[in-house]
Amino acid sequence: DEDSKINMNLGAANDIAHIRLAKEVMGLLAPIQYDPLFAQKDGSGQYNDRLQTCAALIDWADVDENNFNCDTRSATASQSGIEDNYYSLMQPKGYRRKNAPYDSLEELHMVRGVSEDFWGTFIDPSPEDPKKRVVTVWGQGAVNVNTANAQTLLAIVCAGAKIDAPLCNDPLQQATFLTGVTMARGITMGAPLFGSAKDFTNAMAGQGQIGPLLTAMGLQPVQFQSVADFQKSITTESKMFSIYAVGIKKGYRRETRVKIHTVVDFRNAPALGSTPTAVPGATAAGTTPTTAASTSTTTSPTGAQAANQLSTGGQILYFKVD
């Protein structure tokens, strides 16, 4: 479920998305237990604090040459000068930042501040359990609060909360939140906790079914900078998924394993059992353009038309074989 993670490709969108991503990343990196991670040198002998690492993650995917300021405690996050030449000084061979959206998680290895410790803490804590990842480059843009883990939810809440929110500044409040979310999910045995984005914001305010439980545990209600804007950053339904499969062929003395990872986008997929429709604007050679609503027909489509039809299986965005 890629929609349960923080999407690093938001930085490739616009200024509003830049600021939102900066707040989410800083919310993720902020807890004091991660202080040692930013107090040591990276592989090139450089120190990278939280602000530098956050800016580097955004600057890699944005389209300009300006350095982004991730200081979300200022009035607004903003551009602050020209991006540095850190990558051109890398040894033995320098390179340029991409200034385009990420294509894969592996690409994050090239970003300043993403050390092996950073990778193992935030990006891929358990290679055998992808559910523990807290960041992605494939999400639809809004985080599913029903499937995101407690660590990701904390980052998302602090991205939208007021600067002085106790939850985002008090380690005891953070521990209470993490415990409360884990406990609530244990009680429901995997059933969705929230029916809508409004249900989640109500819970953070101490209301609804989950809010009183969190309040009883000592969690102080959260006030958001803008409830409407925050609700746009969350969802209760996922549309982007990673699918993993492992094939094993046993031999006489050895076995061969092949692992496949694919990312599928179901945002435009028709419901099961419905008549497939063509992708808007897509036409076969020599045919007249049609709209999605006018392509439902009883005749068999040509090969090109069939290839352009929306599939109930979604659209493949990424594919890798190991």
N, C-alpha and C positions, 0 to 999 in steps of 0.2 A: 504494500500500500504506500505509494510514493506521496500521496496527499496527506500522510500523517507526519511529514517531515518539513523542515525549513527549506524552501526552494532558493538556491543560490543564483538561479537565473533571473530572479526578480530585478537584479541590478542592471539587466540589459533592457529594461522597459522604459521608464521615465523617471522624472525627479521624485514624484510621489512614491513610486515603487522603490527607488533608491533609499529614501528615508525610512520606509517601512521595513525594508530588509536590514538596514543598519540597526534599527531598534531591536529587531528579532535576534540578530547576531550578538549584539551587546547583551541582550537579555540572556542568551545562551551562555556566553563567556563570563558573565559577571560574578557568579557565586565564588566566595573566597576560597573554596577548596581547590579552585583551579589556579590560584596564585603561583604555585611552584612551576606550572607549565609555562608561565610567561616571565619567569625569573632566570631562565637558562638560555644559552646561546643555541642558535639553530645550526644546521650542518655547514653553513658558510661562515659561522663565527659571529653572527649578528644577533642582537637582542630584538625581540618583537613583542611589544606590549599589546593589550587588547585592541586599542584604537588602531594601531598600525595593521594588525592582522585583519580586523574588520574592513578597513579601507582597502587592503590588498585583495580581499575576496570580492569586493564590489568592483574595484577598478579593473580587475582582470576581464570581467564580462561586459563592462559598459563600453560605449562607443567613442568616448572622448579621451583626451589626453590630460584631463584635470584630475588632481588628487581629491578623493572624496573624504569629507570630514565626518567621522562616525560619532562625534561627541554629541550624543542625543540629550545631554543635560543642558546644552545651549538652547537658544530659542528655536532654532531649526538646524538640522544637519545640512551641510552645504559643501560646494566645491571649495577647495582651498589651495590654489596654486597648481603648478604643473606636476604631473606624476613623476616620481623619482626615476633614476636610471639604475635601480638595484639589479634588475635582471640582466642588463647589458654587461655588468661587472662580474657575473657568475663565471666560475671556472669549472672545467677547462674551456667551455665555450658558452658565451653569453647568448641571450635570446630576448625577444621583445614580448611584452604582455600581449594577450590576444585581442583585447578590445572587441570582443564578440561573445555571444552566449557560450557557456560550457556545453561540450558534446558528451562528456562522460564524467563519472566520478574520478577516474584515474587522473584526469586533467588537473584536479585540485592539488595534486602532488607538486605542480609547477609553481604554485602560488606562494608568495612570500609569507612566512609564518606557519605554513602547513608542514610542520615537522612530523616525524613518525609518531611522537607522543601526541601531538594534536590530532593526527589521523586516527590513532587508536582510541582517543577519548571521545571525539565528536563525529567523525565521519564513518568509520567502520570498526566499532568496538569489538565486534565478534564476527569475523568473516563467515563463520558457519551459521550465523543467525542474523540475516538481513533486517529482521524486525527491530533490532537494536540500533540501527542507524538513525541519526537525528537530523541529517541534512540530505538533500537530494538536488539534482539538476533537472528533474523531469516533472515536478508537481504542477498542478493546474493553477497555482497561485494562492489558494486559500488552504489553510491547514484544517484537516478533519479532527475536530476535538473529541470525537468518539473513538478514534483509533490512535491518535498521537500518544506517545508515552509521557509520563509525568514530567520528565526533564524538558521535553519540547513544549508542553503546555505552560510550564513556568516561564519559558523564554517568550512565548507568544503573549501571555498575560502581561508580562513586564514591558513588552513592546508597546502595548496600548495603555498601560496604567499611568497615572500621574507620577511625576518624578519622585515625590515623597511617599509613595505607597509603601507601607511597612513590609509587604510581601517581597518587594524588590530590593530591600535594604537590610533586612533582618534575617540572619541565617536560621534562627529558630523558626521564624514564620515560613521560610522556604522549606525547612525540614517537615513542618506540619503539613504544608501543602502537598509535598511529595507523598507523605504517608497517607493523607486523606484521600488523594486521588487513587492510590493503589488499593486502599481499603474499599472505597466505593465500587471500584471495578470488580473486586473480589466478591462483593455482595451480589452484584447483578450477574455474575458468572458469564461475562462476555457480552451481555445484552447492551445495546447502545444506552448511554447515560442521558444523552441530550437529543431532543426532537428537533431543535432549531438552534440557530446562533443566539437567539434571545434567551433560550433556556440556559445556555452557558453563562452569559453575562449576568443573568439573575442569580445563578449559583455563586458566582464570584462576589456578588453583592450580599450574600447570605440568605438568599430567597430560594423558592422552588423546593424540589425534593432533596437536592444535594447540598444546597447552601446551609441549612440548619445543621447538617452533620459536620461540615467544615467549621462552622462557627462554634459548635460544641467542643471541637477539638482545640479551639483557641485561635483559629485563623481570623484575622481582622478583615472586614469587608473591603473589597477593592473598588476604588473609584477610577474610572477611565477618563482619559483626556477628551475623547469623543466616543460615546457608545456606538453611534451610527458607523463611524469609520472603523472601529474595532470589529464590529460584526461583519464588515465587508472582507476582513482578513481571515475569517474562519468559516468553516462549513461543517455539515454533519453527514456529508455524503462524499465518497471517494470516486474518482473517475480515472485515475492513473495508477497502473499496477505494474510491479515487477513480477515476472514469472521465472522461476528457476527449475531446471530439470537436470538430473544426473543419470547418464547411461553407463551401465557397467557390463563389460564383456569378460567373462572369466575364461582363462586359458589353462593349459596344463601346468605351467610354472608361474604364470603371471596373469594379471588382469588389467584391462584397459578401461580407463574412466574418461568420459567426456562430459563437461558441464556446460549447459546453455543458460544464458541469462538474456531475457528480452523484456523490453518495457512496452506496454500497450496502453494506448489512449482510447478511452471509451466515451469521451465527451460528445462525439457526434454519432456514436453507434446507435442504430435503430434497435428497438426492443425486440426480444426474441419472438419469432413468429410473424413479425411484420414484414411487409414487402420492402426489399432494399431500394434505396433511392440513390440517384447519382450525386456525386460531389458537386455542389454548386459551382458553375463556371467551367466544369470539366466536360469536354466533348471528344468524340471520336473523330478521326480525320475524315473530312468531307461531309460532316453532318452539321445540322443546324443546332446552335446552342440551345439548351433546355434548362428549365428550372427544376429544382429538387421536387417540387410539387407535381410537375407534369411528366415525370419519368416513370411513374408507376404504370406498367403495361402488361398485357398478357402475352406479348410476343417475346421471344428469346432475344436477349441483347447480344450484340456482336462481342468479340473478344475484348476490344478496346473499351466498349461501354461497360462490360462486366467488370473490367479492372478498375474502372472509375466509380463503381457503385460503393456506397457505404456498406460496411460489413458489420454484422452483429458481433463479430469477433474483435472489433476495434481496429485501430490503426497502429502498426508497429513503428515505434520511434527509435528503438535502439536494439541491437542484436550482437551478442558476443559469444563465441565458442572457445572454451579452454580445453 
